[in-house]
Amino acid sequence: MSGKVLFNLAQWWPPGAPRKDQVELYEEIKAGRKTSEFRDPTDHWLSRLYTKEDKDGVIKPKVDRAWFVVGFPKGSVPRLEADITNIILHADEMGYAYQIEIQFENVVEVLK
């Protein structure tokens, strides 16, 4: 496994909350306070994070690096890079996936 995946972040979270109650996601990751990113288990994210089943029916993560940027920038902007330590597909009691959790560590900022 040696791939990367890009996560576009909202600048402030949660959206619509008063600014005093919001956090800057990029800065939270950079400071090490945010160590997981969550995504819905859509075909878009599943195809980027996991391989197809192999001959034994095993599905494996296909990325080991995460890149984080604010918004959808054009051109070179600072980004955070991190090692992905775990990808967890959370499911309910019926077995239906409802969330993907991407855990990461060793965050570094790359200035370009």
Backbone as a chain_set.jsonl record, in Angstrom:
{"seq": "MSGKVLFNLAQWWPPGAPRKDQVELYEEIKAGRKTSEFRDPTDHWLSRLYTKEDKDGVIKPKVDRAWFVVGFPKGSVPRLEADITNIILHADEMGYAYQIEIQFENVVEVLK", "coords": {"N": [[0.856, -1.168, 0.0], [0.713, 2.088, -0.946], [-0.301, 4.845, -1.344], [-1.972, 8.039, -1.713], [-4.475, 10.226, -0.358], [-6.62, 12.959, -0.879], [-8.062, 15.328, 1.237], [-10.498, 17.693, 1.281], [-11.103, 20.385, 3.28], [-13.583, 22.103, 5.215], [-13.281, 25.498, 6.191], [-14.155, 26.365, 8.695], [-15.792, 24.744, 11.462], [-18.56, 23.611, 13.379], [-20.534, 24.212, 10.409], [-22.553, 27.146, 10.149], [-22.819, 27.536, 12.881], [-22.373, 29.85, 15.617], [-19.467, 31.919, 15.346], [-17.769, 31.891, 17.606], [-18.176, 29.371, 18.583], [-17.099, 27.688, 16.746], [-14.459, 25.76, 15.175], [-11.234, 25.92, 13.591], [-10.571, 23.644, 11.243], [-8.197, 22.89, 9.833], [-6.18, 24.022, 11.442], [-6.646, 22.632, 13.822], [-5.956, 20.02, 13.101], [-3.273, 20.432, 12.415], [-2.222, 21.174, 14.905], [-2.439, 18.784, 16.239], [-4.679, 18.1, 17.674], [-6.911, 17.122, 16.395], [-7.304, 13.984, 15.2], [-8.569, 12.224, 13.577], [-10.457, 11.809, 10.595], [-13.651, 12.032, 9.142], [-15.865, 10.478, 6.836], [-18.699, 10.022, 4.659], [-19.842, 6.757, 3.687], [-19.737, 6.612, 0.733], [-19.735, 5.633, -2.778], [-17.772, 7.151, -3.984], [-15.879, 7.738, -1.863], [-15.308, 5.171, -0.872], [-14.111, 3.945, -3.096], [-11.768, 5.4, -3.28], [-10.419, 4.87, -0.943], [-10.271, 2.103, -0.463], [-9.167, -1.091, -1.769], [-10.413, -3.207, -4.412], [-12.171, -6.297, -3.812], [-9.957, -9.017, -3.247], [-8.876, -12.217, -4.583], [-9.466, -13.809, -2.409], [-11.529, -12.555, -1.228], [-10.89, -10.4, 0.351], [-10.836, -7.068, 1.417], [-8.777, -4.323, 1.257], [-7.168, -1.417, 2.662], [-6.051, 1.134, 0.409], [-4.493, 3.339, 0.599], [-1.968, 5.229, 2.301], [-1.22, 7.686, 3.089], [-2.385, 10.906, 3.953], [-3.591, 13.96, 2.676], [-4.354, 17.276, 3.478], [-6.264, 20.096, 2.718], [-7.602, 23.43, 2.762], [-10.769, 24.055, 1.561], [-11.253, 24.203, -2.028], [-8.688, 24.725, -3.531], [-6.991, 26.579, -6.129], [-4.008, 26.08, -7.748], [-0.811, 26.244, -6.032], [-0.861, 25.725, -2.583], [-0.463, 25.898, 1.006], [-0.37, 22.724, 2.667], [-1.399, 20.001, 4.74], [0.236, 17.016, 5.573], [-0.086, 13.605, 6.428], [0.461, 10.44, 8.088], [-1.573, 7.689, 7.487], [-3.017, 5.708, 9.864], [-5.053, 3.941, 10.376], [-8.061, 2.741, 8.912], [-11.388, 2.761, 9.396], [-14.434, 1.179, 8.936], [-17.405, 2.024, 9.992], [-20.305, 0.395, 11.139], [-23.831, -0.209, 11.553], [-26.01, -2.097, 13.819], [-27.283, -3.765, 12.058], [-25.499, -4.178, 10.106], [-25.115, -2.256, 8.173], [-23.103, 0.115, 6.637], [-22.281, 3.264, 7.973], [-20.453, 5.246, 8.318], [-17.108, 6.301, 7.576], [-14.072, 6.191, 9.188], [-11.034, 7.798, 9.241], [-7.996, 7.444, 10.586], [-5.114, 9.211, 11.684], [-1.617, 10.232, 11.97], [1.54, 11.848, 12.801], [1.672, 14.462, 11.582], [2.598, 16.89, 9.237], [3.291, 20.157, 8.005], [3.289, 21.261, 4.71], [4.68, 23.693, 2.874], [4.032, 25.533, 0.033]], "CA": [[0.0, 0.0, 0.0], [1.493, 3.324, -0.969], [-1.035, 5.871, -2.057], [-2.403, 9.172, -0.897], [-5.83, 10.692, -0.6], [-6.77, 14.375, -0.563], [-9.274, 15.719, 1.949], [-10.798, 19.124, 1.245], [-11.718, 20.72, 4.558], [-14.236, 23.387, 5.44], [-12.388, 26.27, 7.051], [-14.718, 26.409, 10.049], [-16.728, 23.658, 11.76], [-19.587, 23.227, 12.412], [-21.06, 25.324, 9.622], [-23.781, 27.751, 10.66], [-22.731, 27.826, 14.315], [-21.696, 31.13, 15.885], [-18.015, 31.803, 15.165], [-17.114, 31.553, 18.876], [-18.369, 27.942, 18.821], [-16.509, 26.942, 15.649], [-13.019, 25.534, 15.194], [-10.579, 25.84, 12.29], [-10.176, 22.248, 11.109], [-6.798, 22.812, 9.431], [-5.35, 24.319, 12.611], [-6.835, 21.547, 14.785], [-5.138, 18.901, 12.624], [-1.877, 20.865, 12.516], [-1.839, 21.171, 16.326], [-2.523, 17.431, 16.77], [-5.904, 17.897, 18.47], [-7.829, 16.335, 15.56], [-6.512, 12.865, 14.696], [-9.411, 11.391, 12.723], [-11.328, 12.494, 9.643], [-14.811, 11.179, 8.893], [-16.54, 10.646, 5.557], [-19.805, 9.101, 4.401], [-19.373, 5.614, 2.906], [-20.24, 6.678, -0.646], [-18.859, 4.995, -3.76], [-16.648, 8.07, -4.167], [-14.865, 7.545, -0.827], [-14.915, 3.76, -0.79], [-13.186, 3.64, -4.195], [-10.501, 6.072, -3.034], [-9.769, 4.375, 0.272], [-10.148, 0.642, -0.402], [-8.995, -1.877, -2.992], [-11.506, -4.139, -4.676], [-11.925, -7.594, -3.168], [-9.009, -9.89, -3.936], [-9.443, -13.551, -4.846], [-9.922, -14.395, -1.148], [-12.625, -11.742, -0.709], [-10.37, -9.425, 1.311], [-10.789, -5.676, 0.977], [-7.708, -3.689, 2.018], [-6.942, 0.0, 2.375], [-5.062, 1.326, -0.645], [-3.779, 4.589, 0.834], [-1.279, 5.295, 3.584], [-0.926, 9.1, 3.344], [-3.514, 11.828, 3.81], [-3.287, 15.366, 2.449], [-5.472, 18.121, 3.89], [-6.244, 21.496, 2.29], [-8.853, 24.138, 3.031], [-11.537, 24.354, 0.361], [-10.852, 23.62, -3.3], [-7.803, 25.769, -4.04], [-6.363, 26.49, -7.439], [-2.595, 26.376, -7.601], [-0.084, 25.744, -4.859], [-1.223, 26.278, -1.278], [0.023, 25.025, 2.089], [-1.193, 21.546, 2.958], [-0.926, 19.117, 5.794], [0.402, 15.617, 5.181], [-0.064, 12.739, 7.611], [0.43, 8.991, 7.889], [-2.835, 7.043, 7.866], [-2.727, 4.567, 10.733], [-6.174, 3.011, 10.39], [-9.301, 3.138, 8.248], [-12.438, 1.962, 10.032], [-15.773, 1.305, 8.358], [-18.364, 1.84, 11.077], [-21.585, -0.145, 10.687], [-24.835, -0.341, 12.605], [-26.256, -3.479, 14.251], [-27.765, -4.536, 10.907], [-24.379, -4.359, 9.189], [-25.069, -1.2, 7.167], [-22.06, 1.109, 6.894], [-22.812, 4.613, 8.097], [-19.386, 6.227, 8.417], [-15.725, 5.866, 7.456], [-13.168, 6.964, 10.035], [-9.647, 7.722, 8.824], [-7.146, 7.873, 11.693], [-3.813, 9.608, 11.164], [-0.621, 10.746, 12.898], [2.752, 12.392, 12.17], [1.232, 15.538, 10.695], [3.572, 17.931, 8.899], [2.785, 21.136, 7.058], [4.106, 21.445, 3.523], [4.434, 25.035, 2.351], [4.422, 25.654, -1.381]], "C": [[0.9, 1.229, 0.0], [0.782, 4.352, -1.84], [-1.414, 6.989, -1.116], [-3.824, 9.544, -1.285], [-5.921, 12.134, -0.113], [-8.112, 14.61, 0.132], [-9.405, 17.237, 1.873], [-11.602, 19.443, 2.493], [-12.501, 22.016, 4.469], [-13.309, 24.178, 6.353], [-12.86, 26.245, 8.494], [-15.713, 25.283, 10.237], [-17.313, 23.872, 13.15], [-20.124, 24.429, 11.652], [-22.356, 25.849, 10.239], [-23.773, 28.066, 12.143], [-22.104, 29.206, 14.502], [-20.181, 30.937, 15.853], [-17.31, 31.41, 16.457], [-17.22, 30.065, 19.202], [-17.739, 27.071, 17.736], [-15.011, 26.756, 15.861], [-12.499, 25.54, 13.759], [-10.004, 24.434, 12.153], [-8.7, 22.093, 10.76], [-5.887, 23.012, 10.643], [-5.472, 23.235, 13.68], [-6.003, 20.322, 14.396], [-3.663, 19.23, 12.81], [-1.373, 20.796, 13.96], [-1.91, 19.776, 16.954], [-3.746, 17.159, 17.626], [-6.95, 17.089, 17.708], [-6.998, 15.247, 14.896], [-7.329, 11.872, 13.869], [-10.214, 12.294, 11.797], [-12.449, 11.519, 9.303], [-15.421, 11.514, 7.545], [-17.697, 9.661, 5.48], [-19.301, 7.962, 3.521], [-19.984, 5.573, 1.5], [-19.28, 5.932, -1.572], [-17.604, 5.831, -3.983], [-15.546, 7.786, -3.152], [-14.408, 6.099, -0.722], [-13.902, 3.415, -1.879], [-11.823, 4.298, -3.99], [-9.715, 5.478, -1.864], [-9.474, 2.876, 0.266], [-9.889, 0.042, -1.771], [-10.275, -2.66, -3.227], [-11.172, -5.45, -3.963], [-10.896, -8.379, -3.958], [-9.639, -11.274, -4.076], [-9.946, -14.238, -3.59], [-11.053, -13.589, -0.517], [-12.19, -10.685, 0.291], [-10.337, -8.037, 0.682], [-9.773, -4.968, 1.866], [-7.658, -2.2, 1.717], [-5.89, 0.133, 1.276], [-4.307, 2.645, -0.506], [-3.094, 4.539, 2.204], [-0.878, 6.724, 3.942], [-2.19, 9.912, 3.111], [-2.963, 13.226, 3.584], [-4.526, 16.152, 2.81], [-5.247, 19.537, 3.372], [-7.592, 22.115, 2.639], [-9.515, 24.464, 1.701], [-11.042, 23.591, -0.855], [-9.931, 24.617, -4.001], [-7.325, 25.501, -5.459], [-4.904, 26.873, -7.252], [-2.011, 25.814, -6.319], [-0.507, 26.479, -3.598], [-0.603, 25.386, -0.207], [-0.932, 23.85, 2.289], [-0.581, 20.815, 4.131], [-0.815, 17.72, 5.213], [0.517, 14.79, 6.45], [-0.034, 11.275, 7.191], [-0.933, 8.46, 8.335], [-2.478, 5.791, 8.67], [-3.833, 3.517, 10.698], [-7.332, 3.6, 9.603], [-10.38, 2.192, 8.759], [-13.769, 2.241, 9.349], [-16.766, 0.985, 9.472], [-19.708, 1.385, 10.499], [-22.543, -0.24, 11.87], [-25.073, -1.816, 12.926], [-26.772, -4.376, 13.134], [-26.665, -4.766, 9.871], [-24.27, -3.303, 8.104], [-24.026, -0.152, 7.555], [-22.685, 2.491, 6.972], [-21.715, 5.665, 8.172], [-18.026, 5.561, 8.228], [-14.895, 6.783, 8.353], [-11.737, 6.718, 9.572], [-8.801, 8.285, 9.955], [-5.751, 8.158, 11.147], [-2.925, 10.15, 12.274], [0.544, 11.313, 12.097], [2.414, 13.481, 11.152], [2.362, 16.541, 10.497], [2.932, 18.888, 7.902], [3.79, 21.293, 5.928], [3.722, 22.784, 2.919], [4.915, 25.098, 0.913], [4.03, 26.979, -1.903]], "O": [[1.758, 1.373, 0.871], [1.231, 4.672, -2.94], [-1.213, 6.913, 0.096], [-4.304, 9.226, -2.373], [-5.37, 12.486, 0.93], [-9.155, 14.149, -0.33], [-8.535, 17.972, 2.341], [-12.651, 18.847, 2.736], [-12.124, 22.926, 3.73], [-12.625, 23.598, 7.196], [-12.052, 26.118, 9.413], [-16.404, 24.898, 9.293], [-16.576, 24.295, 14.041], [-20.167, 25.538, 12.185], [-23.152, 25.083, 10.783], [-24.641, 28.798, 12.618], [-21.378, 29.677, 13.627], [-19.676, 29.902, 16.288], [-16.336, 30.659, 16.411], [-16.444, 29.55, 20.006], [-17.833, 25.845, 17.798], [-14.378, 27.49, 16.62], [-13.229, 25.207, 12.825], [-9.063, 24.071, 12.859], [-8.02, 21.244, 11.337], [-4.935, 22.257, 10.842], [-4.498, 22.947, 14.375], [-5.417, 19.666, 15.257], [-2.894, 18.405, 13.303], [-0.232, 20.406, 14.206], [-1.48, 19.601, 18.094], [-3.845, 16.098, 18.241], [-7.793, 16.437, 18.326], [-6.091, 15.544, 14.118], [-6.834, 10.805, 13.505], [-10.6, 13.402, 12.17], [-12.216, 10.316, 9.19], [-15.49, 12.679, 7.153], [-17.693, 8.617, 6.132], [-18.419, 8.175, 2.69], [-20.662, 4.613, 1.135], [-18.147, 5.636, -1.192], [-16.509, 5.293, -4.15], [-14.39, 7.61, -3.538], [-13.225, 5.842, -0.502], [-12.946, 2.682, -1.628], [-10.819, 3.789, -4.487], [-8.489, 5.578, -1.814], [-8.53, 2.428, 0.917], [-10.319, 0.574, -2.795], [-11.121, -2.763, -2.339], [-10.031, -5.677, -3.562], [-10.942, -8.414, -5.188], [-10.802, -11.471, -3.725], [-10.764, -15.153, -3.675], [-11.491, -13.893, 0.592], [-13.024, -10.129, 1.006], [-9.869, -7.86, -0.442], [-9.888, -5.005, 3.091], [-8.062, -1.769, 0.637], [-4.948, -0.657, 1.215], [-3.557, 3.024, -1.406], [-3.577, 3.894, 3.134], [-0.264, 6.951, 4.985], [-2.962, 9.64, 2.192], [-1.989, 13.63, 4.219], [-5.639, 15.738, 2.484], [-4.175, 20.112, 3.56], [-8.592, 21.414, 2.793], [-8.904, 25.072, 0.822], [-10.492, 22.495, -0.745], [-10.341, 25.278, -4.955], [-7.265, 24.36, -5.917], [-4.611, 27.904, -6.646], [-2.638, 25.017, -5.621], [-0.509, 27.709, -3.555], [-0.254, 24.238, -0.484], [-2.143, 23.975, 2.103], [0.591, 20.99, 4.463], [-1.678, 17.29, 4.447], [1.136, 15.213, 7.426], [-0.448, 10.92, 6.088], [-1.386, 8.756, 9.441], [-1.731, 4.931, 8.205], [-3.585, 2.34, 10.96], [-7.558, 4.81, 9.624], [-10.295, 0.977, 8.577], [-14.178, 3.393, 9.204], [-16.945, -0.173, 9.847], [-20.181, 1.925, 9.499], [-22.127, -0.337, 13.025], [-24.409, -2.688, 12.365], [-26.71, -5.601, 13.239], [-26.874, -5.464, 8.879], [-23.435, -3.422, 7.207], [-24.06, 0.398, 8.656], [-23.518, 2.852, 6.14], [-22.006, 6.859, 8.097], [-17.808, 4.425, 8.65], [-15.01, 8.006, 8.279], [-11.28, 5.576, 9.517], [-8.879, 9.477, 10.252], [-5.261, 7.451, 10.266], [-3.394, 10.484, 13.362], [0.542, 11.267, 10.867], [2.833, 13.413, 9.996], [2.998, 16.982, 11.454], [2.131, 18.481, 7.061], [4.99, 21.438, 6.162], [2.581, 22.986, 2.504], [6.06, 24.761, 0.612], [4.27, 27.277, -3.073]]}, "num_chains": 1, "name": "protein.A"}
